[in-house]
Amino acid sequence: MKTLVIEIHSLNRFQITKQDTPFLYDLTKKYGLGKARPCFAYDIQTCFWTGTYPEKNNHFAKYEYHKNYDKFHFIDLFPNKLRNISYNLWKYLGGDDFFTNLCSRKYTHHFKIARRFHFFHKKVFEVPTLFDILRKNNKKFLYYQWPTVATNNGWKLKIFPRLDDIMISKKFIKLVKKNNNLDFYFLQLRDLDIVAHKYGPYSEQAKKKLRIIDQLLKDILNNFSLEKDNILIFSYFGMVPVKGKINIKEVLPQFRKGYYYFLDSTEARFWFFNSKIKKQVINILKKIKEGHLLTKKEKINYHVNFRDNRHFEELFLLKPGYIISPDFFHKRPIKGAHSYGLKCEEEQGIFLINKKSKKEAELVDMMPTLLDFYKIKTKSDGSSILLI
């Protein structure tokens, strides 16, 4: 029995319609559509693959604070268009395989990449991943998240085909046919996320992309059995249309003068080294009506009450629909965003399982659910949602 997992990045339940996603829509009528509450984390995937909340896996965002971190200072010598390529090539030559966007030139030296490797590697985190457990139980897997293809025997970079869901899906189908005796298959489709950030999650461009993805799902599932195999189609989170922006840098004291900050699209993280500056910044943030400082109670409830401050000391979270612009990755405003906390409906992830299951879950429930297909038990913050 095979297990197929497909992640459609940034898909929310309001985008699944008879007009734009007829194949997926029919599947939801047959098996039901589940709602998955995401974890509160910027690099949310870790919660899925470990079945644990951020404070247990000790991971929150792509970047974390590191005093005087200037390992890649030479990257500033490259033109902006070449910085990401040069940065990731340097990381790859150093043994890393997790590629990411380089943050703004002015702030690179104070933050380091929090995660260097993909989830299929051994002991990536302080807690085991799904792949660690699959290996332990002699299960064979295929993992394809562009540009990385991995099996139990190792991994390779597949720069070509490029980051395009049509080409990636064709490549994935070829890999499935070539490796048709495995236990677990994973594919990520990312085009919707790219388009929805740029144009908005309900734009015509996003709807066009949804129609393409719907056909790709049909093509991929033709290589599996809905009756015999285990199928999970899901998203880590959904996406929210942007309705307003704030330029938080305009109202904050000068960067590095007694404190540091990191500006993601929907939150600002702070580290303080001067009590006077901290009081000044806190007073400024309290006056911004489009967001609020995370309280101690929220940190506990959101499972981000970390044992150290590498991820943040204080966090300012925006209301759904608002963004920080410019942030450390975008000079121009984006039109779709996520990571607003746990209460926003449009940000809830979706899941579809071709087995009898609960229809409400948390993201941390997905790993124990996938292991339950094989009757494998594990310790995690979640629990299986299968009802068989």
C-alpha positions as CSV (number, residue, x, y, z in Angstrom):
1,M,0.0,0.0,0.0
2,K,1.4,3.4,-1.1
3,T,0.9,6.8,0.6
4,L,0.8,9.9,-1.6
5,V,1.0,13.4,0.0
6,I,0.6,16.5,-2.1
7,E,1.0,20.0,-0.5
8,I,-0.7,22.8,-2.5
9,H,1.0,25.9,-1.0
10,S,-1.3,28.6,0.4
11,L,-4.6,27.0,-0.7
12,N,-7.5,27.9,1.5
13,R,-11.0,26.3,1.5
14,F,-12.6,29.3,-0.2
15,Q,-10.6,28.8,-3.3
16,I,-11.9,25.3,-3.9
17,T,-14.9,25.7,-6.2
18,K,-16.8,23.8,-8.8
19,Q,-15.7,26.4,-11.4
20,D,-12.0,26.7,-10.6
21,T,-11.1,23.3,-9.1
22,P,-13.8,20.8,-10.4
23,F,-11.7,17.7,-9.9
24,L,-10.7,18.6,-6.3
25,Y,-14.2,19.9,-5.6
26,D,-15.6,16.5,-6.6
27,L,-13.1,14.7,-4.3
28,T,-14.2,16.9,-1.4
29,K,-17.8,15.9,-2.0
30,K,-16.7,12.2,-2.0
31,Y,-14.3,12.3,1.0
32,G,-15.1,15.5,2.7
33,L,-12.9,18.6,3.2
34,G,-11.0,19.0,6.4
35,K,-9.8,22.2,8.1
36,A,-6.4,22.2,9.6
37,R,-5.4,24.9,12.1
38,P,-1.9,26.0,11.4
39,C,0.8,26.4,14.0
40,F,2.0,29.9,14.9
41,A,5.3,30.0,13.1
42,Y,6.7,31.6,10.0
43,D,8.5,28.4,8.8
44,I,5.4,26.4,9.6
45,Q,6.5,23.2,7.7
46,T,8.5,22.0,10.7
47,C,5.3,21.5,12.7
48,F,3.9,19.3,10.0
49,W,7.0,17.1,9.5
50,T,7.7,16.6,13.2
51,G,4.2,16.7,14.7
52,T,5.4,19.2,17.3
53,Y,4.7,22.8,18.2
54,P,7.5,25.4,17.7
55,E,8.6,25.5,21.3
56,K,9.3,21.8,21.2
57,N,11.1,21.6,17.8
58,N,12.7,25.0,18.7
59,H,12.1,26.4,15.2
60,F,10.1,29.5,14.3
61,A,11.2,31.4,11.2
62,K,13.8,31.2,8.4
63,Y,16.1,33.6,10.2
64,E,17.1,33.9,13.8
65,Y,19.2,36.4,15.7
66,H,22.9,35.8,15.9
67,K,25.3,38.5,17.3
68,N,27.8,39.7,14.7
69,Y,26.9,37.0,12.2
70,D,28.7,38.1,9.0
71,K,29.6,34.8,7.4
72,F,28.3,35.9,4.1
73,H,29.5,39.5,4.2
74,F,31.1,39.1,0.7
75,I,27.6,38.6,-0.8
76,D,27.1,42.4,-0.6
77,L,29.7,42.7,-3.4
78,F,27.2,41.1,-5.8
79,P,24.4,43.0,-7.6
80,N,21.0,42.5,-6.1
81,K,19.8,40.1,-8.8
82,L,22.8,37.8,-8.2
83,R,22.7,37.9,-4.4
84,N,20.2,35.0,-3.9
85,I,21.9,32.8,-6.5
86,S,25.4,33.5,-5.0
87,Y,24.2,33.0,-1.5
88,N,22.5,29.7,-2.1
89,L,25.4,28.4,-4.2
90,W,27.8,29.2,-1.4
91,K,25.5,27.4,1.1
92,Y,25.2,24.4,-1.3
93,L,29.0,24.2,-1.6
94,G,29.2,24.2,2.2
95,G,26.9,21.2,2.4
96,D,23.5,22.9,2.8
97,D,20.5,21.9,0.6
98,F,17.7,24.2,2.0
99,F,17.6,27.2,-0.3
100,T,15.9,30.4,0.8
101,N,15.7,34.1,-0.1
102,L,18.4,36.3,1.3
103,C,17.0,39.1,3.5
104,S,17.7,42.8,2.9
105,R,21.3,43.8,2.3
106,K,21.5,46.1,5.3
107,Y,20.5,43.4,7.8
108,T,22.2,40.2,6.7
109,H,25.0,40.3,9.2
110,H,22.8,40.1,12.3
111,F,20.7,37.1,11.5
112,K,21.5,33.6,10.3
113,I,19.5,30.9,8.5
114,A,17.7,28.9,11.2
115,R,17.4,25.7,9.1
116,R,20.1,24.4,6.8
117,F,18.6,21.2,5.5
118,H,15.4,19.6,4.1
119,F,13.3,17.4,6.4
120,F,14.3,14.1,4.8
121,H,17.9,14.3,6.3
122,K,18.7,12.4,9.4
123,K,18.2,14.3,12.8
124,V,17.6,17.7,11.3
125,F,15.9,18.9,14.5
126,E,15.9,18.1,18.2
127,V,12.9,15.9,17.6
128,P,12.5,13.2,15.0
129,T,10.9,14.0,11.6
130,L,8.5,11.7,9.7
131,F,11.4,10.6,7.6
132,D,13.5,9.6,10.6
133,I,10.6,7.4,11.7
134,L,10.0,6.0,8.2
135,R,13.7,5.0,8.0
136,K,13.6,3.3,11.4
137,N,10.6,1.2,10.3
138,N,12.2,0.3,6.9
139,K,9.8,2.4,4.8
140,K,11.0,3.7,1.5
141,F,10.2,7.3,0.4
142,L,10.4,9.7,-2.5
143,Y,10.4,13.5,-1.6
144,Y,10.2,16.2,-4.3
145,Q,10.3,19.8,-3.3
146,W,11.9,21.8,-6.0
147,P,14.8,21.8,-6.7
148,T,15.5,18.8,-4.4
149,V,14.6,15.1,-5.1
150,A,15.4,12.6,-2.3
151,T,14.9,8.9,-1.5
152,N,16.3,6.7,1.2
153,N,19.5,6.3,-1.0
154,G,20.3,10.0,-1.1
155,W,19.3,13.3,-2.7
156,K,20.0,15.3,-5.9
157,L,19.4,18.8,-7.1
158,K,17.0,19.0,-10.1
159,I,17.3,22.6,-11.2
160,F,15.6,21.6,-14.5
161,P,12.7,21.5,-14.8
162,R,12.5,25.0,-13.3
163,L,10.1,26.0,-10.6
164,D,6.9,25.5,-12.5
165,D,4.1,23.2,-11.3
166,I,3.4,21.8,-14.8
167,M,7.0,20.7,-15.4
168,I,7.5,19.6,-11.8
169,S,4.4,17.4,-11.9
170,K,5.5,15.8,-15.1
171,K,8.9,15.1,-13.5
172,F,7.2,13.7,-10.4
173,I,5.0,11.3,-12.5
174,K,8.2,10.0,-14.2
175,L,9.9,9.5,-10.8
176,V,6.8,7.6,-9.5
177,K,6.8,5.3,-12.5
178,K,10.5,4.7,-12.1
179,N,10.2,4.1,-8.3
180,N,6.8,2.4,-8.2
181,N,7.6,0.1,-5.2
182,L,8.0,2.8,-2.5
183,D,5.9,3.3,0.6
184,F,5.7,7.1,0.7
185,Y,5.6,9.8,-1.9
186,F,5.6,13.6,-1.3
187,L,5.2,16.5,-3.8
188,Q,4.9,20.2,-3.2
189,L,3.1,22.4,-5.7
190,R,4.1,26.0,-5.1
191,D,2.9,28.1,-8.0
192,L,-0.3,29.2,-6.3
193,D,1.6,30.7,-3.4
194,I,3.8,32.8,-5.8
195,V,0.9,34.1,-7.8
196,A,-1.3,34.8,-4.8
197,H,1.4,36.8,-3.0
198,K,1.8,38.9,-6.2
199,Y,-1.8,39.3,-7.3
200,G,-3.9,38.2,-4.4
201,P,-5.5,34.9,-3.5
202,Y,-8.8,35.6,-5.3
203,S,-7.3,37.3,-8.4
204,E,-7.9,36.1,-11.9
205,Q,-4.3,35.1,-12.0
206,A,-4.8,32.9,-9.0
207,K,-8.0,31.3,-10.4
208,K,-6.1,30.5,-13.6
209,K,-3.4,28.8,-11.6
210,L,-6.0,26.9,-9.6
211,R,-7.5,25.4,-12.8
212,I,-4.0,24.3,-13.9
213,I,-3.3,22.7,-10.5
214,D,-6.6,20.9,-10.6
215,Q,-5.7,19.2,-13.8
216,L,-2.3,18.3,-12.5
217,L,-3.9,16.7,-9.4
218,K,-6.0,14.5,-11.8
219,D,-2.9,13.5,-13.8
220,I,-0.9,12.6,-10.7
221,L,-3.7,10.6,-9.1
222,N,-4.1,8.6,-12.3
223,N,-0.9,6.9,-11.1
224,F,-2.3,5.9,-7.8
225,S,-5.4,4.1,-6.6
226,L,-8.0,6.1,-4.6
227,E,-9.4,2.8,-3.4
228,K,-6.2,1.0,-2.4
229,D,-3.6,3.7,-1.6
230,N,-3.5,6.4,1.1
231,I,-4.0,9.9,-0.3
232,L,-3.5,13.2,1.6
233,I,-3.9,16.5,-0.2
234,F,-3.3,19.4,2.0
235,S,-1.9,22.9,2.6
236,Y,0.2,24.1,5.4
237,F,-1.9,27.3,5.5
238,G,-4.2,29.5,3.4
239,M,-3.7,33.0,2.3
240,V,-5.4,36.3,3.1
241,P,-5.9,39.3,0.7
242,V,-4.0,42.4,1.8
243,K,-6.1,45.4,2.5
244,G,-3.6,47.8,4.1
245,K,0.1,48.3,4.9
246,I,2.3,50.1,7.4
247,N,5.8,51.3,7.1
248,I,7.0,50.3,10.6
249,K,10.6,51.4,9.9
250,E,9.5,55.0,9.6
251,V,8.4,55.2,13.3
252,L,11.1,53.1,14.9
253,P,14.4,54.3,16.3
254,Q,17.5,53.7,14.2
255,F,18.4,50.0,13.7
256,R,21.2,48.7,15.9
257,K,21.0,51.6,18.4
258,G,20.4,49.4,21.5
259,Y,18.2,46.9,19.7
260,Y,17.6,44.8,16.6
261,Y,14.5,44.0,14.7
262,F,13.5,41.6,11.9
263,L,10.6,42.6,9.6
264,D,8.6,39.7,8.1
265,S,5.5,40.6,6.1
266,T,3.0,40.2,8.9
267,E,5.1,40.5,12.1
268,A,8.1,42.3,13.5
269,R,10.5,40.5,15.9
270,F,12.6,42.4,18.4
271,W,15.7,41.9,20.5
272,F,16.7,44.6,23.1
273,F,20.0,45.5,24.7
274,N,19.0,48.8,26.3
275,S,16.1,49.2,28.7
276,K,15.5,52.8,27.7
277,I,15.3,51.9,24.0
278,K,13.0,48.9,24.8
279,K,10.5,51.2,26.6
280,Q,10.6,53.7,23.7
281,V,9.9,51.0,21.1
282,I,7.2,49.3,23.1
283,N,5.4,52.6,23.5
284,I,5.6,53.2,19.8
285,L,4.2,49.8,19.0
286,K,1.3,50.2,21.3
287,K,0.1,53.1,19.3
288,I,-0.1,51.1,16.0
289,K,-3.7,50.1,15.7
290,E,-3.1,47.6,12.9
291,G,-1.4,45.1,15.3
292,H,-0.5,44.3,18.9
293,L,2.4,42.9,20.9
294,L,2.1,39.3,21.7
295,T,1.3,38.8,25.4
296,K,2.8,36.2,27.7
297,K,-0.5,34.3,27.6
298,E,-0.5,34.3,23.8
299,K,3.1,33.0,23.7
300,I,2.0,30.1,25.9
301,N,-1.2,29.4,24.0
302,Y,0.5,29.7,20.6
303,H,3.3,27.4,21.9
304,V,6.0,29.9,21.2
305,N,7.2,30.4,24.8
306,F,10.8,29.6,23.8
307,R,13.5,28.8,26.3
308,D,15.8,31.4,24.7
309,N,15.5,34.5,22.6
310,R,17.1,33.4,19.4
311,H,13.7,33.6,17.6
312,F,12.5,36.8,19.3
313,E,12.3,38.7,22.6
314,E,9.1,40.6,21.7
315,L,6.8,40.1,18.7
316,F,4.5,42.6,17.1
317,L,1.7,40.8,15.2
318,L,-0.5,42.5,12.6
319,K,-4.2,42.1,12.2
320,P,-5.3,39.9,9.3
321,G,-5.1,41.7,6.0
322,Y,-2.4,44.1,7.0
323,I,1.3,43.9,6.0
324,I,4.6,45.5,6.9
325,S,5.9,47.3,3.8
326,P,8.7,47.4,3.1
327,D,9.9,44.3,4.9
328,F,13.2,42.5,4.9
329,F,12.2,40.5,1.7
330,H,9.9,42.8,-0.3
331,K,10.5,46.4,-1.3
332,R,7.0,46.6,-2.9
333,P,3.7,45.6,-1.2
334,I,2.5,42.1,-1.7
335,K,-1.3,41.4,-2.3
336,G,-1.6,38.2,-0.4
337,A,-0.1,37.2,3.0
338,H,-0.3,34.7,5.8
339,S,1.1,34.1,9.4
340,Y,-1.5,36.2,11.3
341,G,-1.9,33.8,14.2
342,L,-4.5,31.1,14.7
343,K,-7.9,32.8,14.5
344,C,-8.1,33.8,10.8
345,E,-10.4,31.6,8.8
346,E,-8.8,32.3,5.4
347,E,-5.4,31.3,6.8
348,Q,-6.6,27.8,7.9
349,G,-5.0,25.0,6.0
350,I,-7.1,22.4,4.2
351,F,-6.8,18.6,4.0
352,L,-8.5,15.8,2.1
353,I,-7.9,12.2,3.1
354,N,-9.4,9.3,1.2
355,K,-10.1,7.4,4.4
356,K,-12.6,8.0,7.2
357,S,-11.3,10.7,9.4
358,K,-12.1,13.7,11.5
359,K,-12.7,16.9,9.6
360,E,-11.1,19.3,12.0
361,A,-7.4,19.0,13.0
362,E,-4.3,20.9,13.9
363,L,-1.2,20.8,11.6
364,V,0.7,18.8,14.2
365,D,-1.9,16.0,13.8
366,M,-0.8,15.2,10.3
367,M,2.4,13.4,11.0
368,P,0.8,10.9,13.5
369,T,-2.0,10.5,11.0
370,L,0.4,9.5,8.2
371,L,2.2,7.1,10.5
372,D,-1.1,5.6,11.5
373,F,-1.5,4.4,7.9
374,Y,1.3,2.0,8.7
375,K,0.2,1.4,12.3
376,I,3.3,3.1,13.6
377,K,3.0,4.9,16.9
378,T,5.1,7.9,17.9
379,K,5.3,10.6,20.6
380,S,4.2,14.0,19.3
381,D,2.1,17.0,20.2
382,G,-0.6,15.8,17.8
383,S,-2.7,12.6,17.4
384,S,-4.0,10.7,14.4
385,I,-7.4,11.8,13.0
386,L,-8.2,8.5,11.3
387,L,-11.4,6.9,12.4
388,I,-10.6,3.4,11.1
